[in-house]
Amino acid sequence: MSTVAFLGLGNMGAPMAANLVKAGHELAVWNRTATKAEAFAAEHGATAAASPAIAAKGADFVVSMLADDSAVLDAYTSESGVLTTIGDGVIAIDMSTIAPDTVASLRRSSEEAGGRFVDAPVSGSVAAASAGTLTIMAGGDARDVEDCTSILSAMGDPVIAMGASGRGAAMKLAVNAIVHGLNGAVSESLVLAERAGIGREAAYAVFLNSAVAAPFVQYRQAAFERPDEVPTAFRLALAAKDLRNALALASETGAHLPHAARTLEILEQAAAAGFADHDESAVAEYLRLGRD
């Protein structure tokens, strides 16, 4: 088994890291909020590290699952970052949702430091992260992706090789453009049903038993039905970040994403109305205010 540095113990990262422990790997964990790393280490027999550099020192693999591009760049390239201590030939695997341009920068920096880099973002819920059934989209040299299969397969199934570096990140943006559009569609349709006099739970029961019953609709049921009772699973501000990255990629590649552009406008309006740190299902709450 391998020694793995794991960076980021949020809603998704913590169960992913736990599955690596279950698979027999030895973990050194880091989180921006140190108490989370300490609590995880105490529960799972891991080591809590004071910085990404300390976590990565001596590791066979580095795995990062962080909020956004700036958090990932800081974890790798700062004075206390991974690239100050990464060993020769060690594979850094970023599983965050970031821009392909950020992946390209990190791959160059990793190679200059003697390491290797794979972008392997995931699709799935917190429940899927806990069960080890996330869909993993891996971009990078074929040998590098093959060499980290044992690490990736402990966290997800299937692991799908997307080809060259950056294509995992690009595929994740394509997936999330659909997810965030679906979130908006469910939000406005639920509010429409409510305004027509249909109870929220009755309306959602129809969604769950209709042609729109995608996994997202199923696992977000509680968030839509009881927004004041359910913890935030995915912040609205992060959904907006994803769509900004998707639209930037569309501009670079010549793709036209009118639905994504409109979805981003609505998310930004909801954020300005005070919902930025709420779950993205709070688009429905924003629409209940009667704004557009």
C-alpha positions in Angstrom: 0.0 0.0 0.0 1.0 3.6 -0.5 1.5 6.7 1.6 -0.9 9.4 0.4 -1.0 13.1 1.2 -4.6 14.2 1.1 -5.5 17.9 1.0 -9.0 19.1 1.7 -11.4 17.5 4.1 -14.7 19.2 3.1 -18.0 17.5 2.4 -16.6 15.5 -0.4 -12.9 15.2 0.6 -13.4 13.7 4.0 -15.3 10.6 2.8 -12.9 10.2 -0.1 -9.9 10.3 2.3 -11.7 7.8 4.6 -12.0 5.4 1.7 -8.3 5.6 1.0 -7.7 4.6 4.7 -10.2 1.7 4.3 -8.2 0.5 1.3 -5.1 0.2 3.4 -3.3 3.4 2.5 -1.4 5.5 5.0 -2.6 9.1 5.0 -1.1 12.4 6.0 -4.0 14.9 5.8 -4.1 18.7 5.6 -7.1 21.1 5.8 -7.2 24.9 5.9 -9.1 24.6 9.1 -6.6 22.6 11.1 -9.1 21.2 13.6 -10.8 19.2 10.8 -7.5 17.5 9.9 -6.8 16.8 13.5 -10.3 15.3 14.0 -10.0 13.2 10.9 -6.6 11.9 11.9 -7.8 10.9 15.3 -10.8 9.1 13.9 -9.1 7.3 11.1 -5.5 6.7 12.3 -4.0 9.3 9.9 -1.4 12.0 10.5 -2.5 15.6 10.6 0.0 17.9 8.8 0.4 21.6 9.4 0.9 22.5 5.8 0.6 20.9 2.3 4.4 20.8 2.1 4.6 18.7 5.3 1.8 16.4 4.1 3.5 15.8 0.8 7.0 15.2 2.2 7.8 11.5 1.6 4.4 10.7 0.1 4.0 8.3 -2.8 0.9 10.3 -4.1 -0.7 13.6 -3.4 -4.5 14.0 -3.7 -6.2 17.4 -3.5 -9.9 18.1 -3.2 -10.3 21.8 -2.7 -12.8 24.5 -3.3 -11.5 26.4 -6.3 -8.6 27.4 -8.5 -7.0 29.8 -6.1 -7.2 27.3 -3.2 -5.5 24.6 -5.4 -2.8 26.9 -6.7 -2.0 28.1 -3.2 -1.8 24.5 -1.9 0.7 23.6 -4.6 2.7 26.7 -5.3 2.9 28.7 -2.1 6.0 28.8 0.1 4.4 26.0 2.2 3.0 24.2 -0.9 3.2 20.7 -2.2 5.8 21.5 -4.9 8.4 22.5 -2.3 8.7 18.9 -1.0 7.2 16.6 -3.7 9.4 13.7 -4.5 10.8 12.7 -7.9 8.2 10.9 -9.9 5.4 11.4 -7.3 2.0 11.8 -8.9 -0.1 14.7 -7.7 -3.8 14.1 -8.4 -6.1 17.0 -8.3 -9.8 16.1 -8.0 -11.2 19.6 -7.6 -13.3 21.3 -10.1 -10.9 23.8 -11.7 -10.2 25.3 -15.1 -8.1 23.4 -17.7 -5.7 26.4 -17.8 -5.1 25.9 -14.1 -4.4 22.3 -14.7 -1.9 23.2 -17.4 -0.1 25.6 -15.0 0.0 23.0 -12.2 1.3 20.3 -14.6 4.1 22.4 -15.7 5.0 23.4 -12.2 4.8 19.8 -11.0 7.1 18.5 -13.7 9.6 21.3 -13.0 9.6 20.1 -9.4 10.2 16.6 -10.5 6.7 15.3 -10.0 3.9 14.2 -12.3 0.3 15.5 -12.5 -3.1 14.0 -13.2 -6.4 16.0 -13.2 -9.1 13.6 -12.0 -12.3 15.5 -10.9 -15.3 13.6 -9.8 -19.1 13.5 -10.3 -21.5 12.4 -7.6 -23.0 13.2 -4.3 -21.6 13.0 -0.8 -23.3 9.6 -0.5 -21.4 8.4 -3.6 -18.2 9.8 -2.1 -18.9 7.8 1.1 -19.7 4.6 -0.9 -16.7 4.9 -3.1 -18.9 5.1 -6.3 -17.9 8.5 -7.6 -17.4 8.8 -11.4 -13.8 9.9 -11.9 -12.7 11.6 -15.1 -8.9 11.3 -15.4 -6.8 13.4 -17.7 -3.1 13.0 -18.1 -0.4 10.8 -19.7 -1.7 7.3 -20.1 1.1 5.9 -17.9 0.5 8.4 -15.2 -3.2 7.6 -15.1 -2.5 3.9 -15.0 0.1 4.4 -12.2 -2.5 6.0 -10.0 -5.4 3.7 -10.7 -5.1 1.9 -7.3 -5.6 5.3 -5.6 -8.4 6.5 -7.8 -10.3 3.2 -7.7 -10.4 3.3 -3.9 -12.5 6.5 -4.2 -14.7 5.9 -7.3 -16.0 3.5 -9.9 -15.9 4.0 -12.8 -12.6 5.6 -13.4 -12.7 6.9 -17.0 -9.5 7.9 -18.8 -10.3 11.1 -20.8 -7.0 11.5 -22.6 -4.5 14.3 -22.5 -3.9 16.5 -19.4 -6.7 19.0 -18.9 -9.4 16.9 -20.4 -10.6 15.6 -17.0 -11.1 19.2 -15.9 -12.8 20.1 -19.2 -15.2 17.1 -18.9 -16.1 18.0 -15.3 -17.0 21.5 -16.5 -19.2 20.0 -19.2 -20.9 17.8 -16.5 -21.4 20.7 -14.1 -22.9 22.9 -16.8 -25.7 20.3 -17.0 -25.9 19.9 -13.2 -26.2 23.6 -12.5 -28.7 24.0 -15.4 -30.8 21.2 -13.9 -30.6 22.8 -10.5 -32.1 26.0 -12.0 -34.7 24.1 -14.0 -35.8 22.2 -10.9 -35.9 25.4 -8.8 -38.1 27.3 -11.2 -40.4 24.4 -12.0 -40.9 23.7 -8.3 -41.8 27.4 -7.6 -44.2 27.3 -10.6 -46.0 24.2 -9.2 -46.2 25.9 -5.8 -47.6 29.1 -7.3 -50.2 26.9 -9.0 -51.4 25.7 -5.6 -49.5 22.3 -5.6 -47.8 21.3 -2.4 -44.0 21.3 -2.5 -43.6 17.6 -1.5 -46.3 16.5 -3.9 -44.7 18.4 -6.7 -41.3 16.9 -5.9 -42.8 13.4 -5.7 -43.9 13.8 -9.4 -40.3 15.0 -10.3 -39.0 11.8 -8.7 -41.3 9.6 -10.7 -41.1 11.4 -14.0 -38.8 11.7 -17.0 -36.7 14.3 -15.1 -35.7 11.9 -12.3 -32.0 12.2 -12.7 -29.7 11.2 -9.8 -29.3 14.9 -9.0 -33.0 15.3 -8.6 -33.1 12.3 -6.3 -30.3 13.1 -4.0 -31.2 16.8 -3.7 -34.8 16.1 -2.6 -34.3 17.1 1.0 -32.5 20.3 0.1 -35.4 21.4 -2.2 -38.2 20.3 0.1 -36.7 21.5 3.4 -34.2 24.3 2.6 -34.1 25.5 6.2 -33.3 22.1 7.7 -30.7 20.6 5.5 -27.0 21.5 5.7 -25.3 23.1 2.7 -23.9 20.5 0.4 -22.7 22.7 -2.5 -22.4 26.4 -2.1 -24.2 28.6 -4.7 -21.0 30.7 -5.1 -19.1 27.5 -6.2 -21.7 26.7 -8.8 -21.2 30.2 -10.2 -17.5 29.6 -10.2 -17.9 26.4 -12.2 -20.0 28.2 -14.9 -17.5 31.0 -15.2 -14.8 28.4 -15.9 -17.1 26.6 -18.3 -17.9 29.8 -20.2 -14.2 30.7 -20.3 -13.5 27.3 -21.8 -16.3 27.8 -24.3 -14.8 31.1 -25.4 -11.4 29.4 -25.9 -12.8 26.5 -27.9 -15.5 28.3 -29.9 -18.4 26.6 -28.2 -21.7 28.4 -27.6 -23.3 27.9 -24.2 -26.4 30.1 -24.0 -28.1 28.1 -21.3 -25.0 28.1 -19.1 -24.7 31.9 -19.6 -28.3 32.4 -18.4 -27.9 30.0 -15.5 -24.8 32.0 -14.4 -26.8 35.2 -14.5 -29.4 33.8 -12.2 -26.8 32.4 -9.8 -25.1 35.8 -9.7 -28.4 37.5 -9.0 -29.2 35.0 -6.2 -25.7 35.6 -4.8 -26.2 39.3 -4.8 -29.5 38.8 -3.0 -27.7 37.1 -0.1 -27.6 33.4 -1.1 -24.0 33.1 -2.1 -23.1 30.8 0.9 -26.4 28.9 0.8 -26.8 25.6 -1.0 -27.2 26.0 -4.7 -30.8 24.7 -4.4 -31.5 28.1 -2.8 -32.1 29.4 -6.3 -35.6 28.2 -5.5 -35.7 30.4 -2.4 -34.5 33.3 -4.5 -37.2 32.7 -7.1 -39.8 32.6 -4.3 -39.0 36.2 -3.7 -40.5 37.0 -7.1 -37.3 38.4 -8.7 -35.8 37.7 -12.1 
